[in-house]
Amino acid sequence: MSTISGPVSDMLMTVKSREVQRGMLAEMRGDRPSAARHFLAAAHLELVLAADFDEIGDEDLAVRSRLSAASCFWRAGDPLSARGLIENLLESHPERAAIIRGVLDDLEQNVSP
């Protein structure tokens, strides 16, 4: 199994997924410091992936990674960074505003920062 497909690393995607999973598990245990640590790691990995997807011209996956990064920042207790990413996405992708606003609405209603 290859760990790199072009400029996007399969290993990076796997590690990011595991960090999200570890953050969610810590959240379920009520371990806020651990959840924040894992969600912050996942958020930064998502931003790296988004840049890699931009590099290969995959706009859909780049937007998806940035939305995921925003969600991870929010869950880590950093809603300002999350809102900044979301605002940037709304400016750069107005055609996706409904989806982007839906993510923000869900975070505001269902996830305590």
C-alpha positions as CSV (number, residue, x, y, z in Angstrom):
1,M,0.0,0.0,0.0
2,S,1.3,3.4,-1.0
3,T,1.5,6.1,1.6
4,I,1.5,8.9,-1.0
5,S,-0.9,9.5,-3.9
6,G,0.6,12.4,-5.7
7,P,1.0,15.3,-3.3
8,V,-1.7,14.0,-0.9
9,S,-0.5,11.6,1.7
10,D,-2.7,8.6,2.5
11,M,-0.8,8.4,5.8
12,L,-1.7,12.0,6.7
13,M,-5.3,11.3,6.0
14,T,-5.2,8.2,8.2
15,V,-3.5,10.1,11.1
16,K,-6.0,12.9,10.8
17,S,-8.9,10.5,11.0
18,R,-7.4,8.9,14.0
19,E,-7.0,12.2,15.7
20,V,-10.6,13.1,15.1
21,Q,-11.6,9.7,16.5
22,R,-9.4,10.1,19.6
23,G,-10.9,13.6,20.1
24,M,-14.4,12.2,19.9
25,L,-13.6,9.4,22.3
26,A,-12.1,11.8,24.8
27,E,-15.1,14.1,24.4
28,M,-17.4,11.2,25.3
29,R,-15.3,10.4,28.4
30,G,-15.6,14.0,29.4
31,D,-11.8,14.5,29.1
32,R,-11.9,18.1,27.8
33,P,-8.1,18.7,27.7
34,S,-7.4,15.5,25.8
35,A,-10.3,16.2,23.4
36,A,-9.0,19.7,22.7
37,R,-5.5,18.4,22.1
38,H,-6.6,15.8,19.6
39,F,-9.1,18.1,17.8
40,L,-6.4,20.8,17.4
41,A,-4.1,18.2,15.9
42,A,-6.8,17.1,13.5
43,A,-7.6,20.7,12.6
44,H,-4.1,21.5,11.6
45,L,-3.8,18.3,9.7
46,E,-7.0,19.2,7.8
47,L,-5.5,22.5,6.8
48,V,-2.4,20.7,5.4
49,L,-4.7,18.4,3.5
50,A,-6.7,21.3,2.2
51,A,-3.5,22.9,0.8
52,D,-2.5,19.6,-0.8
53,F,-6.0,19.3,-2.4
54,D,-5.7,22.8,-3.7
55,E,-2.3,21.9,-5.2
56,I,-3.8,19.1,-7.2
57,G,-6.9,21.1,-8.1
58,D,-9.5,19.2,-6.1
59,E,-11.6,22.1,-4.9
60,D,-14.3,19.9,-3.4
61,L,-12.0,18.1,-1.1
62,A,-10.1,21.3,-0.2
63,V,-13.4,22.9,0.9
64,R,-14.4,19.8,2.8
65,S,-11.1,19.7,4.6
66,R,-11.4,23.4,5.6
67,L,-14.9,22.8,6.9
68,S,-13.7,19.8,8.9
69,A,-10.8,21.9,10.2
70,A,-13.4,24.5,11.3
71,S,-15.4,21.9,13.1
72,C,-12.2,20.5,14.8
73,F,-11.2,24.0,16.0
74,W,-14.7,24.6,17.3
75,R,-14.7,21.3,19.2
76,A,-11.2,22.0,20.6
77,G,-12.6,25.2,22.1
78,D,-11.4,27.7,19.5
79,P,-14.6,29.0,17.9
80,L,-12.8,32.2,16.7
81,S,-10.5,30.2,14.4
82,A,-13.5,28.1,13.3
83,R,-15.5,31.2,12.4
84,G,-12.5,32.7,10.6
85,L,-12.2,29.7,8.4
86,I,-15.9,29.6,7.8
87,E,-16.0,33.3,6.9
88,N,-13.1,32.8,4.4
89,L,-15.0,29.9,2.9
90,L,-18.1,32.0,2.5
91,E,-16.1,34.7,0.8
92,S,-14.2,32.4,-1.6
93,H,-17.1,30.0,-2.3
94,P,-20.4,31.9,-2.2
95,E,-22.0,29.2,-4.3
96,R,-21.6,26.8,-1.4
97,A,-23.0,29.3,1.2
98,A,-25.9,27.1,2.2
99,I,-23.7,24.1,3.0
100,I,-21.1,26.2,4.8
101,R,-23.8,28.0,6.9
102,G,-25.3,24.7,7.7
103,V,-22.1,23.5,9.2
104,L,-21.9,26.7,11.3
105,D,-25.5,26.4,12.4
106,D,-24.9,22.8,13.5
107,L,-21.8,23.8,15.5
108,E,-23.6,26.7,17.2
109,Q,-26.6,24.6,18.1
110,N,-25.0,21.2,19.0
111,V,-21.4,21.7,20.0
112,S,-20.2,23.6,23.1
113,P,-16.9,25.3,22.3
